[in-house]
Amino acid sequence: MAEVATSATSDQLLVVIDPVARRRDGESVRIAKDVLSAGAPTKLCLPDGPEEFARALARRGSRRPVVIGDDRALVRAVGLLHRRRELAACALSLVPVGGALNLARSLGVPMGAVAAARAVLDGAERRMDLLVDDSDGVVLGAVRIPPLGAVPAREAAVGRPWLRTCRSLVRTLVPPRPSGTVAAPEPGPARLLVEVDGETLVDLHQPVRAVSVVPGAFGAARVEVRPASVGAEASPLTAEGRTVTVSGAHFRYRADAVVSGPVRTRTWTVQEAALGLVLPDR
């Protein structure tokens, strides 16, 4: 991991540049570095992988962390700080660079490198709720079951050279599918038990097409269940609560930009104002 001091004065910002961002858009990374370095004393870290990324955050001292990367880099940073129980005393900043940026956009982070870097320097910390699951995973945006739009195979293989090697071997052994082959259909209705603060919202007798859990406000999550129906579409079932448990047959779910599972049960709990994110001061 390369570390470059860009100021002779005491450090104030720790800028961690995700390797995916460096590969995908080096020009935006350079612009962001220039703006940040011109506006504040900075220390740059260029980790080569998740372990070095984690070490950089752990050794930040009193510096304010700034991540240059995509949604996955943001979630990774928040998860690391959460597991170290350091989120309460840390204001995190993001300069979005990379492929998946829907989460950053929904949180109010400016999309341009210059605008986002200026927000790091001139913005204000805003506290927002998080969902934390029973495996200590964090969710900033939403949980969705089933995980529609699963991660493309090539994206899942990033950072896993052994996986790419195995897939290359399989391609040499298995004839390719005809170009006209239709993609596998989306999963059908599932039977899930959804409980909000211990109260049943839908039980195993009612097939459902989709479940979403989103951090709301004032320590409550918004839950929406779309029942499967024959003929006219059934109205969604909604509820709000602090704790949401989903159980049933093995299911997968998408939390922000990451697909997880299969699991038989998962509980998400709202942690109020747990994340401090620096956003434009409006």
Residue pairs with C-beta under 8 A, 6 or more apart in sequence:
1 45
1 46
1 47
1 48
1 52
1 55
1 56
2 44
2 45
2 46
3 43
3 44
3 45
3 46
4 43
4 44
4 46
5 11
5 43
5 44
6 33
6 37
6 41
6 42
6 43
6 44
7 37
7 40
7 41
7 42
9 41
10 41
11 41
11 42
11 43
11 61
11 63
12 40
12 41
12 42
12 63
12 64
13 36
13 40
13 41
13 42
13 43
13 63
13 64
13 65
13 66
13 120
14 42
14 43
14 45
14 56
14 57
14 60
14 61
14 63
14 64
14 65
14 66
15 33
15 36
15 42
15 43
15 44
15 45
15 66
15 68
16 45
16 47
16 53
16 56
16 57
16 65
16 66
16 67
16 68
16 69
16 77
17 29
17 33
17 44
17 45
17 46
17 47
17 68
17 69
18 47
18 53
18 67
18 68
18 69
18 70
18 72
18 73
18 97
18 98
19 46
19 47
19 48
19 49
20 69
20 70
20 72
20 73
20 98
20 99
20 158
21 28
21 29
21 68
21 69
21 70
21 73
21 97
21 98
22 29
22 46
24 97
24 98
24 99
25 97
25 98
28 97
28 113
29 68
29 97
29 113
31 113
31 114
31 117
32 68
32 95
32 97
32 113
32 114
32 116
32 117
33 42
33 44
33 68
35 113
35 114
35 117
35 118
35 121
36 42
36 66
36 95
36 117
36 120
36 121
39 117
39 118
39 121
40 121
42 66
43 63
45 52
45 56
47 53
47 55
47 56
49 159
50 76
50 159
53 73
53 76
53 77
53 80
54 80
57 65
57 77
57 80
57 81
58 80
58 84
64 90
64 91
64 93
65 77
65 81
65 90
65 92
65 93
66 92
66 93
66 94
66 95
66 120
67 73
67 74
67 77
67 92
67 93
67 94
67 95
68 94
68 95
68 97
69 94
69 95
69 96
69 97
69 98
70 96
70 97
70 98
70 99
70 100
70 101
70 104
70 257
71 96
71 98
71 100
71 101
71 102
71 103
71 104
71 256
71 257
72 98
72 100
72 257
72 258
73 94
73 98
74 92
74 94
74 96
74 103
74 104
74 140
75 103
75 138
75 140
75 256
75 257
75 258
77 92
78 87
78 92
78 130
78 138
78 140
78 275
79 137
79 138
81 87
81 90
81 92
82 130
82 132
82 136
82 138
82 274
83 136
87 130
87 274
87 275
87 276
88 274
90 276
91 125
91 276
91 277
91 278
92 275
92 276
92 277
92 278
93 119
93 120
93 123
93 277
93 278
94 104
94 109
94 116
94 277
95 113
95 116
95 117
95 120
96 104
96 105
96 109
96 110
96 111
96 116
97 113
99 155
100 257
101 111
102 141
102 257
103 140
103 141
103 256
103 257
104 111
105 111
106 141
107 128
107 140
107 141
107 277
107 279
108 126
108 279
108 280
109 116
109 119
109 277
109 279
110 116
110 118
110 119
110 280
115 280
119 278
119 279
119 280
120 278
122 280
122 281
123 278
123 279
123 280
123 281
124 278
124 279
124 280
124 281
125 276
125 277
125 278
126 276
126 277
126 278
126 279
127 273
127 274
127 275
127 276
128 140
128 215
128 273
128 274
128 275
128 277
129 215
129 216
129 217
129 219
129 221
129 270
129 271
129 272
129 273
129 274
129 275
130 138
130 139
130 140
130 215
130 270
130 271
130 274
130 275
131 138
131 139
131 143
131 213
131 215
131 221
131 255
131 268
131 269
131 270
131 271
132 138
132 139
132 268
132 269
132 270
132 271
132 274
133 139
133 255
133 266
133 267
133 268
133 269
134 266
134 267
134 268
134 269
135 266
137 255
137 260
139 213
139 215
139 255
139 256
139 268
140 215
140 256
140 275
141 214
141 215
141 256
142 212
142 213
142 214
142 255
142 256
143 211
143 212
143 213
143 214
143 253
143 254
143 255
143 268
144 210
144 211
144 212
144 253
144 254
145 190
145 192
145 210
145 211
145 212
145 246
145 251
145 252
145 253
145 254
146 186
146 187
146 190
146 210
146 251
146 252
146 253
147 252
147 253
147 254
147 259
147 261
148 186
148 210
148 254
149 254
150 254
150 259
151 257
151 258
151 259
153 167
156 163
157 163
157 164
157 167
189 207
189 208
189 209
189 228
190 207
190 208
190 209
190 248
190 249
190 251
191 204
191 205
191 206
191 207
191 208
191 248
191 249
192 202
192 204
192 208
192 211
192 246
192 247
192 248
192 251
193 200
193 202
193 203
193 204
193 245
193 246
193 247
193 248
194 200
194 201
194 202
194 208
194 211
194 223
194 225
194 244
194 245
194 246
195 201
195 244
195 245
195 246
195 247
196 223
196 239
196 240
196 241
196 243
196 244
197 241
197 242
197 243
198 243
199 239
199 241
201 223
201 225
201 237
201 239
202 208
202 225
202 227
202 237
204 248
206 227
206 228
207 227
207 228
208 225
208 226
208 227
208 228
209 226
209 227
209 228
210 224
210 225
210 226
211 223
211 224
211 225
211 226
211 246
212 223
212 224
213 221
213 222
213 223
213 244
213 268
214 221
214 222
215 221
215 222
215 270
216 222
216 240
216 270
218 272
219 242
219 270
219 272
220 240
220 241
220 242
220 270
221 240
221 241
221 242
221 244
221 268
221 270
222 238
222 240
223 238
223 239
223 240
223 241
223 244
224 236
224 237
224 238
225 236
225 237
225 238
226 234
226 236
226 237
227 234
227 236
227 237
228 234
242 269
242 270
243 267
243 268
243 269
243 270
244 267
244 268
244 269
245 265
245 266
245 267
245 268
246 253
246 265
246 266
246 267
247 264
247 265
248 264
248 265
249 264
250 261
250 262
250 263
250 264
251 261
251 262
251 263
251 264
252 259
252 260
252 261
252 262
252 263
253 259
253 260
253 261
253 263
253 266
254 260
